[in-house]
Structure formats: C-alpha cells, structure tokens
Amino acid sequence: MNGITPSATVGPFFLFGLVPSSAGGIDLITNRLATPDAEGERIRIEGRVFDGDGTVLPDALIEIWQADAAGRYANAQEQRANTAFKGFGRAPTDSDGFYWFETIRPGRVAGPEGRAQAPHILVNVFGRGMTRHATTRIYFADENANAEDAILGLVPPDRRDTLIARREDNNGEPVYRFDIHLQGEHETVFFEA
C-alpha cells in the first residue's frame, strides 16, 4: 500500500486493551504505584477530566510517569535502591470523570542545561475523539522549587495554575487535586511530545 492511511480516533476497544479490569480482566499496570517498600512521602493524586464544554469524560485514560523520591526514573540499566518503585501508572476515569493514583512524591530531576527541575509528574491523557494523546505535567502547589523550574517558566504566568496540583488533607493524608480540562476557558497547558 502506498501513501498515508487516514487517522482514526481512539476506538471502542482501547480501554479494554489498556485497562482490562474495565471488562473483568486483570490489569498489569495500575493506579497504585506506591508499593510497601517504596521510599518517600506517600501521596494521592486525584481529579476529574473535562471536555471543552465542561462535561466530565467517563471513558478517558490517564497515564503517569515519574521519578522516585530521590529523583531517579526507573531504568533497567541502573542500580537503584528503590527498585520496587517503577514510576509508571495508568488509571481510567469513572462515570463521573474521576481518576486517582496512590504514589510517592517525586524528587527533583535534571532538566535543561543540567539545572534541577521542580518535582513533577508527567501525564498523558487519552480519550474518545482524540487522535493523539495530550501530554502535560503535574507540579505541586506547596513546592518552592516551582519558581526556578525551566519548563514551568516557559508557560505564561496566567496559565501556570493549570499545571499546579493543590494540596488537601484527607484524614491527615496528603491528597493533591489535579483536574484536567482538554479545551475551553480553563484548558490545561499541554506540551508537544
């Protein structure tokens, strides 16, 4: 076959293929990243996914990838003290557009020109009607290093709050709220990836 084939939106089977528990199967990748032996502050991230009209998406999929508490990404080539923490998770939204992750607060990683970035979590969003996933980041509202983060500094000041998770406490446990708006007035900042 010659030429480019037409693109298609994410089909009806993507959720089953990526989150088998949505159809009674067993998930290999889950939203519980914090294993009992993972070092670092345990946190919960939760939020909802909205379309451009402000309607929740009951069938979106959120993937995260993050460093461990020491600022190391999972890498089969390196010796790691925190080997149980893989830093990759996946969560579908429920009928209310709600998702959540149990993880650890990431450490700082090297960024452009070797400068340390503020702790953050990389996020991919998949959903109906999307031919490509959307990529963003989660930063933490109570993190002083946000002010010196080179990537966050590229975002216009009036849009940075769309990348900041707000801390709430749930019975003494840290919960970071991060809603994702795919379009519209409160659209989350997305990055080319």
HELIX and SHEET records of a PDB file:
HELIX    1   1 PHE A   14  LEU A   18  1                                   5    
HELIX    2   2 PRO A   20  ALA A   23  5                                   4    
HELIX    3   3 PRO A  112  GLY A  114  5                                   3    
HELIX    4   4 ASN A  144  GLU A  148  5                                   5    
HELIX    5   5 LEU A  152  LEU A  154  5                                   3    
HELIX    6   6 PRO A  157  LEU A  163  5                                   7    
SHEET    1   A 8 PHE A  88  PRO A  92  0                                        
SHEET    2   A 8 LEU A  61  TRP A  65 -1                                        
SHEET    3   A 8 HIS A 120  PHE A 126 -1                                        
SHEET    4   A 8 ALA A 134  PHE A 140 -1                                        
SHEET    5   A 8 ILE A 164  ASN A 170  1                                        
SHEET    6   A 8 GLU A 173  ARG A 177 -1                                        
SHEET    7   A 8 ARG A  42  PHE A  50  1                                        
SHEET    8   A 8 PHE A  98  ILE A 104 -1                                        
SHEET    1   B 8 PHE A  88  PRO A  92  0                                        
SHEET    2   B 8 LEU A  61  TRP A  65 -1                                        
SHEET    3   B 8 HIS A 120  PHE A 126 -1                                        
SHEET    4   B 8 ALA A 134  PHE A 140 -1                                        
SHEET    5   B 8 ILE A 164  ASN A 170  1                                        
SHEET    6   B 8 GLU A 173  ARG A 177 -1                                        
SHEET    7   B 8 ARG A  42  PHE A  50  1                                        
SHEET    8   B 8 ILE A 180  HIS A 181  1                                        
END                                                                             
